[in-house]
Amino acid sequence: MKKAALNFILLTSVLITAVGASDTDVIAMPPKYLLAEKMAAESNWKGALTMAQQAMLDLPAVRDLLVVAKLEMFIGDCHLELGNYRDAKEKYISARYRLSRMRSPSPQLMANILNKLGNYYTNAQESNTAISYLDSALTIRQRTLGDSHALVADVYN
């Protein structure tokens, strides 16, 4: 039964909502990414990292920047969970760069990436850099979600 479910996921292209995005920010993610998310949900971060990296390699030459940025952010999350902090930071910076190249980037995905970078620099005890990233994330979330949304409060944590 489990194998059949995994095969179904591999053979089916599924639409998912970007983490923290609005209901209108739906992006088509590769099936291997969906498997990686399942592995991450089971705390199998090494397997999730490997599967997400394979998903990145499987993307066509003409890549959707939003899909690539989402994948890079997820790969960064895997590195973070595995204690590979510099690799996580590199992936978050790369995802931010890709989003900044888009005409109309997903504001919530950008806020998520900025928040993660802010948290990274907080842990690295680089307060000025952390404040800059966290302030940018807060500004985006307040502008798009309003002051009372839970994701706005998340920046303060």
C-alpha positions in Angstrom: 0.0 0.0 0.0 2.8 2.5 0.9 4.7 1.7 -2.3 1.6 2.3 -4.4 1.0 5.7 -2.7 4.6 6.8 -3.3 4.4 5.7 -7.0 1.2 7.7 -7.3 2.9 10.8 -6.0 5.9 10.3 -8.3 3.6 9.9 -11.3 1.2 12.8 -10.5 1.9 16.5 -10.8 0.3 18.2 -7.9 -0.4 21.8 -7.1 0.5 23.0 -3.6 0.4 26.3 -1.8 3.7 27.9 -1.0 4.4 28.0 2.7 2.9 31.1 4.3 1.5 32.2 0.9 -1.9 33.5 0.3 -4.6 31.3 -1.3 -3.7 32.9 -4.7 0.0 32.0 -4.5 -0.3 28.4 -5.8 2.7 26.9 -7.6 3.3 23.6 -9.3 6.0 21.7 -7.5 7.8 18.7 -8.9 6.7 15.3 -7.4 10.0 14.6 -5.8 9.6 17.8 -3.8 6.3 16.4 -2.4 8.2 13.3 -1.3 10.8 15.5 0.3 8.2 17.4 2.2 6.7 14.0 3.4 10.2 12.9 4.6 10.7 16.2 6.4 7.3 15.8 8.1 8.6 12.5 9.4 11.8 14.2 10.6 13.9 12.4 7.9 15.9 15.5 7.1 18.7 13.8 5.3 16.4 11.9 3.0 14.3 15.1 2.5 17.5 17.0 1.5 18.6 14.3 -1.0 15.1 14.1 -2.5 14.8 17.9 -2.8 18.3 18.1 -4.4 17.1 15.5 -6.9 14.0 17.5 -7.6 16.2 20.5 -8.4 18.3 18.5 -10.8 15.1 17.2 -12.5 13.8 20.7 -13.3 13.8 21.6 -17.0 16.5 24.0 -18.4 13.9 26.8 -18.5 13.1 27.1 -14.8 10.3 28.8 -13.1 12.1 31.1 -10.6 9.3 30.7 -8.0 9.6 26.9 -8.1 13.4 27.1 -7.8 13.3 29.7 -5.0 10.8 27.5 -3.1 13.0 24.4 -3.6 16.1 26.4 -2.5 14.3 27.6 0.6 13.3 24.0 1.5 16.8 22.7 0.9 18.0 25.5 3.2 15.5 24.3 5.8 16.9 20.8 5.5 20.4 22.0 6.0 19.4 24.0 9.0 17.7 21.0 10.6 20.9 19.0 9.9 23.1 21.6 11.5 24.7 22.8 8.2 24.1 26.5 9.0 26.3 27.9 6.3 24.8 25.8 3.6 21.3 26.9 4.9 22.3 30.5 4.7 23.7 30.1 1.1 20.4 28.5 0.0 18.3 31.2 1.6 20.4 33.9 0.0 20.1 32.2 -3.4 16.3 31.9 -3.0 16.1 35.6 -2.1 18.2 36.5 -5.2 15.9 34.4 -7.5 12.8 36.0 -6.0 14.3 39.5 -6.4 14.7 38.8 -10.2 11.0 38.1 -10.7 8.6 40.9 -11.9 6.1 40.1 -9.1 7.6 37.8 -6.5 5.5 36.1 -3.9 5.6 38.6 -1.0 5.0 35.9 1.6 7.7 33.6 0.2 10.1 36.6 0.2 9.1 37.5 3.8 9.7 33.8 4.9 13.2 33.8 3.3 14.1 37.2 4.9 12.8 35.9 8.3 14.9 32.8 8.0 18.0 34.9 7.2 17.2 37.2 10.1 17.0 34.2 12.4 20.3 32.8 11.0 22.1 36.1 11.7 20.5 36.3 15.2 22.0 32.9 16.0 25.3 33.9 14.5 25.2 36.9 16.9 25.3 39.4 14.0 22.6 41.7 15.4 22.7 44.6 12.9 22.4 42.2 9.9 19.7 40.2 11.7 17.6 43.3 12.4 17.8 44.4 8.8 16.4 41.1 7.5 13.8 40.8 10.2 12.7 44.4 9.7 12.2 43.7 5.9 10.2 40.6 6.7 8.1 42.4 9.1 7.4 45.3 6.7 6.3 42.8 4.0 4.1 40.9 6.3 2.4 43.9 7.8 1.8 45.4 4.4 0.3 42.2 2.9 -1.3 40.5 6.0 -2.1 43.3 8.4 -0.7 43.9 11.9 -2.8 41.2 13.7 -1.8 38.2 11.5 0.1 35.3 13.2 3.0 35.5 10.7 3.5 39.1 11.7 3.9 38.0 15.3 6.3 35.3 14.1 8.9 37.9 13.1 9.0 39.1 16.8 9.9 35.6 18.0 
